[in-house]
Amino acid sequence: MNYFLKANKNFLTYSLIILIVLPIFGINFFISFLGKILLLLFLIPLLLVILVLIGFNFYKSKINTCNSCGSISLGSNETCMNCGANIENISNNNQFNKKPSESTIEVKAEEVK
């Protein structure tokens, strides 16, 4: 038996490393690796949704509406592609520049009998 231990000293050392040390650090590495993969699986779709929203808002700010026919054009065209009327600047078409009294509706309550 003593000869077996002397002859296989490297084998015993490596088997102890494999059986004791490697599972502790290997399991820790495996758990952290799975955690990072799951984190990426949740963060990549969130990043894509944010990029789509940013792109949507960018194109939404470039949309012009014709005051004459109501057609929608993308870009900074000076004339309407549909009717040929002059399209005013976006700041003039913006609903936030209107007075509140022009955009509110007066509602009168009536009793139903």
N, C-alpha and C positions, 0 to 999 in steps of 0.2 A: 504494500500500500504506500509506503514511504517513497519507493521508487516511482510509483505512478504520479505522486504529487510533484516530485522533482522534474520528471520528464515532461509533464503537462502543465508547468507553471504558467506559461503564456496562455494556454487554453483556459485555465481556471480564472486568470485575471480578466481576460476578455469576456468570458461567460458571466462573471460577476458584474462587469460593466454593462453588459447587455441586459441582464436580468434585474439589476437594481437601479442603476443610474439612468439608463436610457429611457425606461418607461416614465420616470418622473418628468424629465425634461421633454420627452417625446410627446407625452399627453398634453403638457402645457403648450408646446409648440402647435400641436394639432388643434387644440381648442382655440388658441389665438388666431390661427390660420382660418378656421371656420368662421370665427367672429368677424374677421376682416372681409371675408367673402360675402357674408350676410349683410354687412354694412354697405358694401359696394352694391349689392343687389337692391338695397333700398335707396341709396343716394344717387345712383345713375339715373333712374326714372325721375326722381325729383329734380335733378339738374336739367334733364331734357324738358320737363314741364316748364321750368323757369325760363329756359331759352325760347321755347315756343311762345310763352306769354310776352317776353320782351320783343320778339319778332312781330307778334300780332299788334302790339302797341305801336311799334315803329311804322308799320304799314297803315295802321288806323290814323296816324297823324298826317299821312300823306294823301288821304282821301279828300277830294273836293266834290261838292254837290252843286249842280247848276240851279240857279234860282228860277230860271224860266221853265225848264222841262223836268227838273228833278233827277236827271241822270247823274250817275256817279262816275268820276274819273280818278285815276291814280296818277299822281305826279303834280307838276306845277304847270299845267296847261293854262294858257290865257283865254282860250275859247273852248266852248263845249263841243265835244265830238259829235253829239247828236243833233243839236239845233243851231250851233254856231254862235250862240250868245256869249258875251263876255262873262267870264267867271270872276267874281270878286275875290279878293284875298281871303285866305282861310280865317284870318282874324275877324273879318267882317261877317263870315258865316257862322262863327262860333256862337253857340247858344249861351255861353257864359258871359258874353259881353252885352246881352240884352238886359233891359230893365226888368226887374221882377214883376212890375205891373203889366208888362206886355205878355208875359208867359204864364201868369196865373189865371185861373178860371174862377169866376164867381159862382158859387153854388148856393141856392136858396132851399131851405128845408121846407117841405110841405107835409102836412099830416095826411096819411092815407086813411080813408073811411071805408 
